[in-house]
Amino acid sequence: MAALCSVAPVVAKVPAVSTGKASKSSAMQVWNPTNNKFFETFSFLPPLSDQEIARQVQYLINNGWAPCIEFEGAGKAYCDTHGWSGLDSSVNAGYYDNRYWVMWKLPMYGCTSPDEVLAEVRACTRAFPDCFIRVAGFDNIKQVQCSSFLAHRPANDRTFQPVSGRQVGDSPSGGGGGGGGGW
């Protein structure tokens, strides 16, 4: 009975969490969805250089993942739906509902050097210059793809904006109507 009559403990009042600078919200940017498709990890960045690709491949190798090179034409490379599931690809990165690209050779099991992968990416680019090419990291123990990124966009690809055109709106960082900085 005493428990029913007890008084609730007093809780100290804690101030609201705030930076005190509402103006920082103006630094936020709005993604420009017009001709601005992104695919894999890092595809929101400018194209990766060979040196940057090599560093990413080294990361795959260091994790014990087999590099795998895949390619696909523009008509099938970008999925904006997931078929029967109805999920939106733009917000479900890494979810593959039977959306596979064509594999360039077999996964590179036992690969120890990014140079091996770069040579295969170049060969794939020479053979299929009008295709998107990505490098995936495959974990053969867990039987899953752990990472992937674009290594090549076709020269005629117009489905993305340069970094300066990926935002819309006015902001102090520069961005009226699709240009500007801050990225």
Phi and psi in degrees as a GROMACS rama.xvg file:
@    title "Ramachandran Plot"
@    xaxis  label "Phi"
@    yaxis  label "Psi"
@TYPE xy
-64.4189  -31.59  ALA-2
-67.02  -31.4346  ALA-3
-72.8467  -23.7274  LEU-4
-102.47  0.73324  CYS-5
-71.8261  153.608  SER-6
-89.8155  137.789  VAL-7
-64.9252  142.429  ALA-8
-65.5587  151.682  PRO-9
-83.9254  130.306  VAL-10
-105.341  132.112  VAL-11
-66.145  142.004  ALA-12
-78.4108  128.029  LYS-13
-110.199  134.429  VAL-14
-65.7029  150.623  PRO-15
-64.2438  144.457  ALA-16
-78.4254  125.46  VAL-17
-159.654  148.494  SER-18
-81.2459  -15.2709  THR-19
77.2266  4.89898  GLY-20
-126.815  84.2545  LYS-21
-64.0021  -20.285  ALA-22
-65.9808  -17.3099  SER-23
-64.3479  -21.9822  LYS-24
-64.5246  -22.4129  SER-25
-71.5725  -13.8838  SER-26
-80.3406  -12.4017  ALA-27
-69.7634  150.197  MET-28
-123.144  154.984  GLN-29
-105.757  127.01  VAL-30
-65.6749  132.889  TRP-31
-87.4666  107.748  ASN-32
-79.8582  -9.00585  PRO-33
-79.7497  120.521  THR-34
48.129  48.7343  ASN-35
-142.451  56.2217  ASN-36
-79.0839  142.227  LYS-37
-124.49  152.105  PHE-38
-114.079  -78.4566  PHE-39
-113.134  -170.601  GLU-40
-53.3579  137.611  THR-41
72.7408  0.264717  PHE-42
-72.5227  -9.19828  SER-43
-81.0639  -9.21177  PHE-44
-91.1861  166.046  LEU-45
-59.5851  162.332  PRO-46
-52.6575  140.513  PRO-47
-75.4267  141.631  LEU-48
-77.2801  168.041  SER-49
-58.6302  -38.6244  ASP-50
-64.9376  -40.8703  GLN-51
-68.7911  -38.6664  GLU-52
-62.6134  -43.4732  ILE-53
-59.7423  -39.5271  ALA-54
-65.888  -38.2186  ARG-55
-69.0123  -39.347  GLN-56
-64.0201  -40.2839  VAL-57
-60.3843  -37.44  GLN-58
-61.1454  -44.1444  TYR-59
-59.9366  -47.6602  LEU-60
-62.7216  -43.7645  ILE-61
-60.6022  -28.8714  ASN-62
-87.8882  -0.0645076  ASN-63
80.4313  16.691  GLY-64
-93.0705  141.583  TRP-65
-83.3947  122.784  ALA-66
-65.6175  140.971  PRO-67
-137.186  128.482  CYS-68
-102.244  131.3  ILE-69
-130.5  154.482  GLU-70
-143.437  157.012  PHE-71
-161.856  146.495  GLU-72
-71.1126  163.149  GLY-73
-59.1146  -32.1672  ALA-74
-65.3921  -27.5087  GLY-75
-119.536  -4.68844  LYS-76
-70.8865  -36.1728  ALA-77
-104.662  124.6  TYR-78
-110.845  123.246  CYS-79
-105.198  0.55127  ASP-80
-139.8  170.02  THR-81
-118.049  44.918  HIS-82
57.1271  -126.69  GLY-83
-62.9532  -28.4461  TRP-84
-73.3245  -25.6558  SER-85
74.2911  6.6878  GLY-86
-71.5455  148.786  LEU-87
-86.8125  116.118  ASP-88
-59.6728  -30.9773  SER-89
-66.4692  -19.7331  SER-90
-115.059  4.1976  VAL-91
-126.261  53.7235  ASN-92
-56.7572  139.593  ALA-93
85.9128  -4.30857  GLY-94
-92.0993  117.276  TYR-95
-116.825  108.517  TYR-96
-98.6437  73.1438  ASP-97
62.9662  34.7958  ASN-98
-108.46  86.162  ARG-99
-109.802  145.195  TYR-100
-91.3042  164.729  TRP-101
-69.3515  134.827  VAL-102
-86.3076  134.995  MET-103
-89.1301  105.572  TRP-104
60.6067  -162.453  LYS-105
-91.4232  162.725  LEU-106
-54.99  148.435  PRO-107
-88.6201  65.1278  MET-108
-60.434  136.212  TYR-109
82.602  3.26734  GLY-110
-63.1657  133.269  CYS-111
-121.549  -4.25247  THR-112
-137.487  133.425  SER-113
-59.9849  -25.9413  PRO-114
-62.0154  -34.2247  ASP-115
-62.1881  -43.1657  GLU-116
-69.6819  -43.6983  VAL-117
-59.5179  -38.3138  LEU-118
-62.8255  -40.2977  ALA-119
-71.1118  -37.0167  GLU-120
-61.8602  -43.1964  VAL-121
-62.9267  -42.6574  ARG-122
-63.7632  -41.7337  ALA-123
-64.6093  -40.7132  CYS-124
-63.9751  -40.4942  THR-125
-64.4338  -40.1953  ARG-126
-74.846  -34.5876  ALA-127
-134.34  68.2963  PHE-128
-65.7526  -22.4273  PRO-129
-95.3549  15.3722  ASP-130
-111.001  156.6  CYS-131
-79.3042  142.893  PHE-132
-128.471  131.824  ILE-133
-128.054  157.14  ARG-134
-112.531  127.051  VAL-135
-114.514  150.525  ALA-136
-106.54  117.717  GLY-137
-108.514  125.409  PHE-138
-91.2216  107.146  ASP-139
-74.5359  -14.9424  ASN-140
-79.2761  -50.3845  ILE-141
-82.2606  -12.2262  LYS-142
61.0975  43.0901  GLN-143
-138.769  156.2  VAL-144
-83.8926  126.919  GLN-145
-101.923  -23.168  CYS-146
-159.36  154.212  SER-147
-159.904  153.537  SER-148
-155.281  153.477  PHE-149
-72.9978  133.286  LEU-150
-108.575  -15.942  ALA-151
-156.296  132.529  HIS-152
-109.656  141.24  ARG-153
-60.7859  148.467  PRO-154
-61.1029  -30.6703  ALA-155
-89.7852  8.82485  ASN-156
-70.8319  125.023  ASP-157
-122.233  25.0087  ARG-158
-96.7169  16.627  THR-159
-144.688  159.783  PHE-160
-99.6355  149.352  GLN-161
-63.3002  161.716  PRO-162
-50.7752  -39.3963  VAL-163
-67.8571  -17.2101  SER-164
-107.295  15.0381  GLY-165
-90.7485  1.52488  ARG-166
-126.894  161.917  GLN-167
-130.495  164.675  VAL-168
93.3004  170.778  GLY-169
-97.6539  132.654  ASP-170
-148.912  156.619  SER-171
-60.4168  -23.2269  PRO-172
-79.6225  -0.100693  SER-173
111.409  58.3984  GLY-174
-146.885  53.1364  GLY-175
-80.6427  119.071  GLY-176
66.2142  28.8085  GLY-177
111.793  -2.41722  GLY-178
-108.66  -160.001  GLY-179
104.541  -178.926  GLY-180
-113.968  -152.669  GLY-181
92.7289  -11.6076  GLY-182
